[in-house]
Amino acid sequence: SGGNNSGGGVFAWGENSFGQVSGLPNYPAVRINMPYKVPGLESMDAVSVAGGRSHSAIVTRQGGEVWCWGDCRSGQCGIGVRTDY
């Protein structure tokens, strides 16, 4: 699951086996039960937040940029690399 707040930043929680919550591929693969502020996205103003089974994505107000992270072994993140990111 995920969300944002009026102060900017993106929060996520839930299963983190591929870094889909933490945004960090080497973060411990444990369930995160409380909203966790995703590092590197502190200044983002997300207008849409989505979570897949093993990846997450946002659309920003700043230019409509799309940011994805988590399991990308099947190309879910659309970055041309098939790995956890």
Buried (B, 14 or more C-beta within 10 A) or exposed (E): BBEBEEEBBBBBBBBBBBBBBBBBBEBEEEEBEEBBBBEEBEEBBBEEBBBBEBBBBBBBEEEEEEBBBBBBBEEBBEEEEEEBB
